[in-house]
Structure formats: C-alpha cells, structure tokens
Amino acid sequence: MKQNIIMIAILIALFLFGLLIYDFSDQLDTDIADSNWYTVRDDRMTVLSFSDNIFHFYDKENQEQLHDFRSCLTFRYNSNINVIRLNCPIRANKIHVANVTEYSLTLLIDGENIDFFSTSEAAKHAHFKIANDITEFEFINLMDFDLNNFRSITVDEFDSLLRGRNTDEHVAFVNANQSIQNALNLAALMNFRNSVPNLSIIIVDDLTPEELLRLNQIVDLPDSIEYFNNNRIPVYSIINREIGLVITIEVNSFSEINNFNNI
C-alpha cells in the first residue's frame, strides 16, 4: 500500500513537471519582446524581433527573412525553461534564452550561443572585436581618437604652404566620423606621421562649401561635403610649391594599422 502511494506521488510529480515543461502559453518578457536585437551574421547586419507576437529574423539591408527561418512567423514561450518555440518545422525551432540585459541578449539557437545587441552599432563593435581578435581595452583605445593630436590648419594656411618657398609639408584631409573605419584610418595616419617631416590635417567637416570648392581647384577632392569619401584619408605632399598625392589611407582590419609604420 505504501509503495502504491509513493508510486502515485511520483506519477503526479512527473505529470506536473511535464505540464511545466510542455506548457508554452506564457507571454515573452517585455525586456525581449519590446526591442529589436542586432547581430552580424556572415558579415551582414541582421535584426531579430518578437514584437506583436510575430517572429522576425531578417537581413537589415534588404529586409528579407533569413533563409533558414523563412517559414517561421509565430512562436510560443515557456517561462519555466526560458524556451521560445517557433511554430515552424525546422530543426532550430526551439530557442533557449540564455541571458538578457538592457543592452544584450544571448540565445542558444541550434546548439550555438548567439549574442544580440540593442543597437546595430553595438553589434558592429562586437563583431569587429571578434573578427580582429582584440580586447575591449584595445577597442576602446582605438575608438577614443582625438583629432587634437594632429596639427590642424585652415584653407588659408594651406594656400600659404602652396605659395611658400622651401616648403616640405604633408597635409591629410580627414573627417570626424565616429565609425570604426575612420578610427582605423586615423590610427594608421598617426603611424604614418612618424615617417614624414611634417604633417598637418584639414578637417573636412569644418569646411564651408566655398572652402571645399577652393580646395577642389587645387587637389582632387569633391566640391561638396556630403560626397567626401569618409572611408579614406588622402595625404598630399607640398614640396617647393609642388603638390602631389602621396598615399590614400584606407584600413580594413586592426592588424593593418602597423603597415603604415616607416613608410
């Protein structure tokens, strides 16, 4: 009799546990559902969203649902086991919520932990650090660039250099864009500066359309700020009233910065 009671108790416990495991009728936490989440997959920005109980996992640029999830439109959630079950017949239809904060979301999808972020910029930064195998400290130092570390000149001063005698100067046309690309370029420019006698910069963002037009009559620069290529830094030499393009700096990875030492 006692064994029967124990067996019944075990069966009841298993039944209740089964209800907890298989009950996917909970509302997804608002911390997750009320935000768009970003990550970089195959070098493309993707967006994850659970808003209005609709599942979206799509390419940010073309707005197309990712191929593996194109049949997944709705989902259900079990808060006891932190699992989102997609209503679609794919292998990765169970997504485990591993961690969530105000700024990041980690999901276990098809056996892989994927980190998502609350902004596309944060996703780019995380992808860059992984792709370049750099620490958070190295990344912060890279992005904490200061144009005041260079000697900045005006368009009038640039004209004076062109008219001067015995001039031996280098002038770089830079921008103040806070992108990773610009940070890489400026770090390379810092290294390049060690290889030339004198280096000044002209900050294109500070120029008026009239000043850009004046410069365009001298060097190969666009005559409008919005068309200036923010991904490159052209560097010109001015030697005895002669001007020429020395190098165009365009760095695509952290390791390339050192390529501009002792050029």
C-alpha positions in Angstrom: 0.0 0.0 0.0 2.8 2.4 0.9 4.6 1.6 -2.3 1.5 2.4 -4.3 1.2 5.7 -2.6 4.8 6.5 -3.4 4.3 5.5 -7.0 1.2 7.6 -7.3 3.1 10.6 -5.8 5.9 10.1 -8.3 3.5 9.9 -11.2 1.7 13.1 -10.1 5.1 14.9 -9.8 6.1 13.7 -13.2 2.7 14.9 -14.6 3.1 18.3 -13.0 6.7 18.6 -14.2 5.5 17.6 -17.7 2.9 20.4 -17.6 5.7 22.9 -16.7 8.0 21.6 -19.5 5.4 21.5 -22.2 3.3 24.5 -21.4 4.2 27.1 -24.0 1.4 29.6 -23.2 3.4 32.3 -21.4 4.0 35.9 -22.6 7.5 36.6 -23.6 9.3 39.0 -21.3 8.8 42.7 -22.3 12.6 43.1 -21.9 12.9 40.9 -25.0 9.7 41.5 -26.9 9.7 45.3 -26.9 13.1 45.7 -28.6 14.8 45.0 -31.9 18.0 42.9 -31.4 21.0 43.1 -33.8 23.8 40.7 -34.6 26.2 40.3 -37.5 26.0 37.0 -39.4 28.2 36.3 -42.4 29.3 39.9 -42.4 25.8 41.2 -42.7 23.7 43.0 -40.1 20.6 41.0 -39.1 17.7 42.0 -36.9 15.7 39.8 -34.5 12.3 40.9 -33.3 9.4 39.3 -31.3 7.1 42.3 -31.3 3.3 41.7 -31.5 3.9 38.0 -31.1 5.4 37.8 -34.6 8.8 36.3 -35.1 11.1 38.3 -37.4 14.8 37.4 -38.1 15.9 39.3 -41.2 18.6 41.0 -43.1 18.7 44.6 -42.2 19.7 45.8 -45.6 17.1 44.0 -47.8 14.5 43.3 -45.1 14.3 39.7 -46.1 13.7 36.9 -43.6 16.8 34.7 -43.2 16.5 31.7 -45.4 16.7 29.1 -42.5 13.7 30.9 -40.8 11.6 31.9 -43.7 8.8 29.5 -42.7 8.7 30.8 -39.1 6.2 33.6 -38.4 4.8 32.9 -34.9 6.1 31.5 -31.7 5.2 30.4 -28.2 7.1 30.7 -24.9 7.7 28.7 -21.7 9.0 30.9 -18.9 9.8 28.0 -16.7 12.5 26.7 -19.0 13.2 30.0 -20.9 12.5 28.5 -24.3 10.9 30.1 -27.3 9.3 27.5 -29.6 8.9 28.7 -33.2 5.8 27.4 -34.9 7.6 26.0 -37.9 9.1 22.6 -38.9 12.8 23.4 -38.7 15.5 21.8 -36.6 16.2 25.1 -34.8 12.7 25.8 -33.8 13.5 25.8 -30.1 15.4 28.8 -28.9 16.8 29.0 -25.3 17.1 32.4 -23.7 20.5 32.1 -22.0 20.8 35.7 -20.8 19.2 39.1 -21.3 20.1 42.6 -20.1 19.1 46.1 -21.2 21.7 46.1 -23.9 22.3 42.5 -24.9 20.5 39.2 -25.5 22.2 35.8 -25.7 20.2 33.0 -27.3 21.1 29.3 -27.8 20.0 28.6 -31.4 20.6 25.2 -32.9 23.4 24.5 -30.5 25.1 27.9 -30.9 25.2 30.7 -28.5 24.5 33.9 -30.4 24.9 37.4 -28.9 22.4 40.1 -29.9 22.6 43.8 -29.1 20.1 46.6 -28.6 21.7 48.7 -31.3 23.3 47.9 -34.6 26.4 49.9 -33.6 27.0 47.7 -30.6 26.6 44.7 -32.8 29.2 46.1 -35.3 31.6 46.7 -32.4 31.2 43.2 -31.0 31.7 41.6 -34.4 34.8 43.8 -35.1 36.4 42.7 -31.8 35.9 39.1 -32.5 36.9 39.3 -36.2 40.1 41.2 -35.2 40.8 39.2 -32.0 41.2 42.3 -29.9 40.3 43.1 -26.3 37.8 45.6 -25.0 40.6 47.7 -23.8 42.3 47.8 -27.3 38.9 48.6 -28.9 38.2 51.5 -26.5 41.7 52.9 -27.2 41.1 52.6 -30.9 37.8 54.4 -30.8 39.0 57.1 -28.4 40.7 59.1 -31.1 41.3 62.8 -30.8 41.9 65.0 -33.8 43.6 67.4 -31.5 46.6 65.1 -31.5 47.3 66.4 -35.0 48.2 70.0 -36.1 45.1 71.3 -37.8 45.3 74.1 -40.5 42.8 76.2 -42.3 42.3 76.6 -46.1 44.2 79.9 -46.0 47.1 78.3 -44.3 47.0 75.5 -46.9 47.2 78.2 -49.6 50.2 79.8 -47.8 52.0 76.4 -47.8 51.5 76.2 -51.6 52.9 79.7 -52.1 55.9 79.3 -49.7 59.4 78.6 -50.6 61.5 75.7 -49.3 58.3 74.0 -48.1 58.3 70.4 -47.1 54.9 69.5 -45.7 52.3 66.8 -45.7 48.6 67.5 -45.5 45.9 64.9 -44.8 42.2 65.5 -45.4 40.3 63.9 -42.5 36.8 63.7 -41.1 35.4 63.4 -37.6 33.2 60.4 -38.3 33.0 58.2 -35.3 33.0 54.9 -37.3 35.4 52.0 -36.8 36.7 52.6 -40.4 37.6 56.2 -39.6 39.2 55.2 -36.3 41.4 52.6 -38.1 42.4 55.2 -40.7 43.3 57.8 -38.1 45.4 55.3 -36.1 47.2 54.4 -39.3 47.7 58.2 -40.0 49.3 58.5 -36.6 51.8 55.9 -37.5 52.4 57.4 -40.9 53.2 60.7 -39.3 56.3 59.2 -37.8 57.7 58.7 -41.3 57.3 62.2 -42.7 59.0 65.5 -41.8 55.8 67.5 -41.1 52.1 66.5 -41.1 49.1 68.7 -40.8 45.4 67.9 -41.2 42.4 69.7 -42.7 39.1 68.6 -41.1 36.7 68.4 -44.0 33.6 68.5 -41.7 34.6 72.0 -40.6 34.8 73.4 -44.1 32.2 75.6 -45.9 31.1 74.6 -49.4 33.1 77.6 -50.7 36.3 76.4 -49.0 35.8 72.9 -50.4 35.3 74.5 -53.9 38.6 76.4 -53.5 40.4 73.2 -52.5 38.9 71.2 -55.3 40.6 73.6 -57.7 43.9 72.5 -56.3 43.5 68.9 -55.3 41.3 66.1 -56.3 38.6 66.5 -53.7 34.8 66.6 -54.1 33.3 70.1 -54.1 30.6 69.1 -51.7 30.9 67.8 -48.1 28.3 65.1 -48.5 30.3 63.5 -51.3 33.6 63.4 -49.5 34.6 59.7 -49.0 34.5 59.1 -45.3 36.3 55.8 -45.6 39.6 57.2 -46.9 42.2 59.7 -45.9 44.2 61.2 -48.8 47.6 62.6 -47.9 49.3 65.1 -50.1 52.9 66.4 -50.1 53.8 70.0 -50.7 57.4 70.5 -51.6 58.7 73.7 -53.1 55.3 74.8 -54.4 54.6 71.4 -55.9 51.7 69.3 -54.6 51.1 65.6 -55.2 49.1 62.7 -53.7 51.5 60.6 -51.6 49.1 57.9 -50.2 45.5 57.2 -49.6 44.9 55.6 -46.3 42.1 53.0 -46.1 42.5 50.4 -43.4 40.1 47.4 -43.1 41.5 45.5 -40.1 43.2 46.2 -36.8 46.4 44.4 -37.9 46.8 46.7 -41.0 47.5 49.7 -38.8 51.1 48.7 -38.4 51.6 48.5 -42.1 51.8 52.3 -42.0 54.9 52.4 -39.8 58.1 53.6 -41.5 56.6 54.0 -45.0 
